[in-house]
Amino acid sequence: MPTRRRRPRRGASCTGLAENQLLRDLPVVPLWSGHGHAVWAPRVHDVTATPFTGLVLAGIGVS
């Protein structure tokens, strides 16, 4: 008995459409953003921030 090919499910075709749209928009989609926020209070001291790792959590002190 010959095997019959199944038609792809509708969900698979929707996934393909979404992937194609993402590939078209890829040049304008930010893949990574280094923007971050750091907020602390007057009780916090010894805060060190570096451009590559951000806040150095091990050195932060609270009084």
C-alpha positions as a LaTeX table, in Angstrom:
\begin{tabular}{lrrr}
\hline
Residue & $x$ (\AA) & $y$ (\AA) & $z$ (\AA) \\
\hline
Met1 & 0.00 & 0.00 & 0.00 \\
Pro2 & 1.57 & 3.35 & $-1.01$ \\
Thr3 & 2.17 & 5.91 & 1.72 \\
Arg4 & 0.16 & 9.08 & 1.43 \\
Arg5 & 1.68 & 12.46 & 1.99 \\
Arg6 & $-0.02$ & 14.48 & 4.63 \\
Arg7 & $-0.79$ & 18.11 & 4.03 \\
Pro8 & 0.91 & 20.43 & 6.51 \\
Arg9 & $-1.28$ & 21.63 & 9.29 \\
Arg10 & $-2.54$ & 25.18 & 9.18 \\
Gly11 & $-0.45$ & 26.00 & 12.25 \\
Ala12 & 2.72 & 25.06 & 10.42 \\
Ser13 & 1.90 & 27.42 & 7.57 \\
Cys14 & 1.18 & 30.25 & 10.03 \\
Thr15 & 4.52 & 29.59 & 11.68 \\
Gly16 & 6.24 & 29.83 & 8.31 \\
Leu17 & 4.53 & 33.14 & 7.59 \\
Ala18 & 5.62 & 34.51 & 10.97 \\
Glu19 & 9.21 & 33.38 & 10.40 \\
Asn20 & 9.27 & 35.05 & 6.99 \\
Gln21 & 7.97 & 38.31 & 8.46 \\
Leu22 & 10.64 & 38.22 & 11.17 \\
Leu23 & 13.35 & 37.70 & 8.56 \\
Arg24 & 12.07 & 40.69 & 6.58 \\
Asp25 & 12.06 & 42.87 & 9.72 \\
Leu26 & 15.36 & 41.59 & 11.12 \\
Pro27 & 17.48 & 44.62 & 10.16 \\
Val28 & 15.26 & 46.91 & 12.28 \\
Val29 & 14.65 & 44.62 & 15.27 \\
Pro30 & 17.05 & 45.32 & 18.14 \\
Leu31 & 18.68 & 42.01 & 19.04 \\
Trp32 & 20.35 & 43.34 & 22.16 \\
Ser33 & 20.11 & 46.51 & 24.17 \\
Gly34 & 22.58 & 47.53 & 26.84 \\
His35 & 20.18 & 50.06 & 28.29 \\
Gly36 & 19.63 & 49.46 & 31.98 \\
His37 & 18.54 & 51.32 & 35.05 \\
Ala38 & 20.17 & 51.47 & 38.46 \\
Val39 & 18.39 & 53.04 & 41.41 \\
Trp40 & 19.57 & 53.16 & 44.99 \\
Ala41 & 18.85 & 54.98 & 48.22 \\
Pro42 & 21.03 & 57.13 & 50.51 \\
Arg43 & 21.58 & 54.08 & 52.75 \\
Val44 & 23.36 & 52.22 & 49.94 \\
His45 & 27.12 & 52.74 & 49.65 \\
Asp46 & 30.17 & 51.36 & 47.82 \\
Val47 & 28.25 & 50.98 & 44.54 \\
Thr48 & 30.50 & 50.27 & 41.58 \\
Ala49 & 29.24 & 50.09 & 38.00 \\
Thr50 & 31.33 & 48.92 & 35.07 \\
Pro51 & 30.44 & 49.28 & 31.39 \\
Phe52 & 30.69 & 45.54 & 30.74 \\
Thr53 & 29.19 & 43.88 & 33.81 \\
Gly54 & 26.94 & 46.60 & 35.19 \\
Leu55 & 26.64 & 46.81 & 38.96 \\
Val56 & 29.15 & 44.84 & 41.02 \\
Leu57 & 26.71 & 43.29 & 43.48 \\
Ala58 & 29.35 & 41.74 & 45.76 \\
Gly59 & 30.67 & 45.15 & 46.80 \\
Ile60 & 27.40 & 46.91 & 47.59 \\
Gly61 & 26.84 & 47.83 & 51.21 \\
Val62 & 23.70 & 48.95 & 53.07 \\
Ser63 & 23.81 & 50.93 & 56.30 \\
\hline
\end{tabular}
